[in-house]
Amino acid sequence: MRTSGFTLTELMMSMAIMGTAGVLLMPALNQAKTAALQSGSIANIRQIGVGTLVYSADNDDRYPTAFQYPMMEGMNEGGNWPVGSVDLTVNQYLKSEVVWFSPLDTGSRWPVTWGWYHHGEYRNRGAKRSYQFVGNLSTRDAYQDPNTGIGESLDPSRPYAIMAGRSTSAFEAPSATVILAEAWHPNISQSNWDEAKWEEGDWNYLGNAPSSVLMRCDSWLFHGRTVTGNEPRPECAPHFLTVPASGVEGRGRYAFADGSARTIEYQRLVARDLESFKVTGRN
């Protein structure tokens, strides 16, 4: 007569079955987790994009000015750089500044106090930012192409000259033109900090003016690119030889001039000489 309970053989079989089930379910669980994180990042960048449009509606339908000089009113509280940061301009139109940080962001950054801020509060806070506005990127047409981004630099010879906000009506295809990109860099670590450059997004903190706008060769930061190739101009080749920003499944999240947001593969994003970023003259 059998007593109550399980035999050792039955327990071992049950454990084996549960272990096998766990192994089979793990990929599905990981995929579900990744999908949830991607959805969170899309929601964040969409909120920033919509907030940018609300700002524009309050300011003669123009995008905010980047690299403002002199500093914007009320933003000189212990800062160490005399240039305004465009993210803080838009931040006033968001419910919470936490949307600037992507749930996918696992990037390392230089110490926050090493950066340049016009607002001392943000210099000390170290609020990580995962999204950057699109400025005048390098294309085959120009090293600093004025036909890309939310504004046009008043002095193309300088990377951080005042960039006057562009009219929202200037975009020929608002639903297809990127104005905001997920651009955190996942590969900056203590071992390669000596090789990295501060202007390449390593100080991607809220309120840090230089990294608030993607300029010139900064398309190297777009997620999904390979280690070499795809540079828009020869001057950008050194940037594109650095470790890639792999992103998730070779894709990144982007907001468009009409307030929409979606995930795009890198090759599609940079096709036809970065057409996704061009204001006019699209094919």
N, C-alpha and C positions, 0 to 999 in steps of 0.2 A: 504493500500500500504506500502510495506516494504522499509525502508530507507537503504542506503548503510552502510556496516559494519557488525560486528558479534554481535550476542546476547550474554549475559552473559553465558547462557547455552552452546552455541557453543564454546566460549573461554575456559570454564572449561573442556569441553570434549576434546578439542585440547590439552590442557595442560596435561590432564590425559593420553592421547595417547602418547605424547612425553615423559612423565615421564616413562611410561611402556616400551617404546622403549629403553630409556636410561638404564633402569635396565637390560633389556634383552641383550643389546649390551656390557654392562660393562665387563662381564667375557671374552668376545671375545677380547675386547680392552686390557684388562690386560694380556691375553695370548700372544697377539701380541707384547706388550711391553716387556714381559719377554723373548720371543723368540729373539727379537732384542738385548736385553742385553746379552743373552747367545751367540749369534752370535758374538757380539763385544768381549766378553771374549775369545772365541775360536780363533778369528783372532789375538788377542794380544799374547796369549800363543804360537800360531803357529809361529808368527814372532820371538819370543824369541828362540823357538826351532830351527828355520832355522838359526838365527844368531849364535847360539851355534855351529851348524854344519859348518858354514862358518869359525868361529874361529878355529875349529878343522882342517879344510882343510889347514889353514895357519900355523898350529903348529903340523906337523907330524901326523895328523889324531888322535890327542888325545884331550880329553875333558879338560877344564881348571882346574887347580889345585885350590882346595878350602882350605881356612884357611892358606893362604900363609904367611910364616914367614921366613926372615924379610919382611917388607912391600914392596909392589911393587913400582917400581920407580915412583916418582911424586905423591905419594898418602899419604904424611905425612904433610898435610897442616892444622895443628890445630886439628888433630885427637887425640883420647884418647885411642886407642887400637892398638897394634903392629901386627895385623893380617889382611891380605888382604881379601876383600869381592869378591866372585866369580861373583856376579851380575854386578859389575863395569867392570870386565874383558870382559864379554859378551856385556855390554852396548856400548862398542866401535864399535860393529858390527851392531847396530840398528840405524834406521833413527831417532828415537826419543825415549826418555826415558819414555814418557807417556804410552807406551805399557805395562809397568810394573804394571799399575793399572787397575784392572778389573772394568768395568762398573757395575758389580754386587756387588762390595765390599761395604758393609755397616758396616764393622767392626770398633770397637773402639780400640784405641791403647794407650799404655803408652806414656807419653810425650817424644818426640824425643830426647831431650837433656839428658835424663836419660840413653840412650843406649851407645853402644860401636862402635866407628867408627874409621877407620884408615884414613879417609879423612874428615877433618873438614868442608868442604863445605857441605857435605851431612848431617853431624850432625846438622847443622843449618838450612838446607833447609826443612827437614821433608817431602820428597817425598814418599808417601805411595807406598808400593809394595804388590801386591796380589799373587805373584807366587814365589815359592821356588824350588831350585834344589833338587833332590833326592840324599841323601848321603847313609851312611851305616845304614839302618833301623833295628829295632829289628824284628827277626823272631824266629820260633821255633829252628832254627839251631844255632843262636847266638844272644846275646844281641846287638851287633853291627856287623851285618852280612856284611862281605866284598864282598859278592856276590850280593850286591844291590848298585845301584847308579852310578854316573858319575865317581867315583874314589874310591880308597881304602886307608883307613887311615894308616899312617905309625906308629901310636901308638894307638891301639884300647883301651888302658886303659884311654885315654884322649878324651873327646867328641869333642874338637876343635883342635886336632893335624892336621898337614899337611895331606891333602888327595890328593895324586897324581892323576892327571887326567888319566882316563882309555882310552885305545885305542878304537876307534870306531869299529874296527873289532872284539872286544872281545864279542860283543853282539850276541848271537845265533839267537835271533828273534827281530831285531831292530824295526819292525813295531808293536810289542806287548809289548815292554819294556818301562815303564814310566821313564822319566828322569827329568820331571818338572811338578809340581802340583800347582793347585789353592788351596791355603792353608790359606787364611785369616780367622780369627776367629770372628764370628759375635756376640759373647755373652760376650765379655769383656766390662764391664761397670763400672762406679764409684762404684756401690754397691758391686761388687765382685772382684775388683782389689786386695783387700787384700788377697784373696784366690788364685789369679792367680800367675803364675810364669813367670818371664821374658823370660826364655828359651823356652817357649811354644808359641812363635810367636807373642807376644803382641807388640814387637818392630819391626814389619814387615815394615821397611823403606828401601828404596834403599840405599845401602852403609853400612847397618848394618850387619857386618860379621856373628855374631852368628846365626841370623835368615835367612841367605841367603841359608842355606842348611838344609834339614830335616834329623835329626839324631835320632838314637835309637827309642824311643817310640813316635816319632812325627807323626806316622800314626794316632794318635788320632785326628789330625787336619783335616784329609780328610773329605770332605763334604758328608753328608748323614748318618754318623754313628749314632747309638742309644746311649742313655746315658750310658748303661752298656754293658759289654760283648765285644767280638771281640778283646780283647787285645791279642797280639801275644805271650806275656810272662808274668809270674806273676809279674815281676818287673814293668811292664807297667800298672798294674791294677789301681793305684791311678790316672793316667792321664785319663783313660777311664771312671772314675767315675765323671768327670767334665761335665759341660753342653756340649751338642753336637754341632758340627759344621754342622748345618742342610743343608746348601747350598740351591740350588733351585731344588725342586722336588726330593730331596734325591740324587742329583748327583753333580759331580764336573767336572772341565775341566782339561785335562792332555795332555802333549806333550810327544811324543815318540822318540826313538833313531833314527828313520828314518826321522824325521822332520815333521811328521804328528801330528795332534791334534784332539781330540774328547771328547765328554761328556760320562762319565761312571758312572753307579750306584755303590754305596759304596760296597754292598755285592759282586758284580762281581769283583770289584777292588782288594779286599783283599782275594779273594778266594784262596784256596790251598796254605795257608801260604805265602800270598803276592807274588804269582808267577808273577804277573804283573810287579814286580820290580826286578826280578832276572835276572842276566846277563847270567848265564849258568845253566844247569841242570833242564831245564823246562820239564814238563810232556807233 
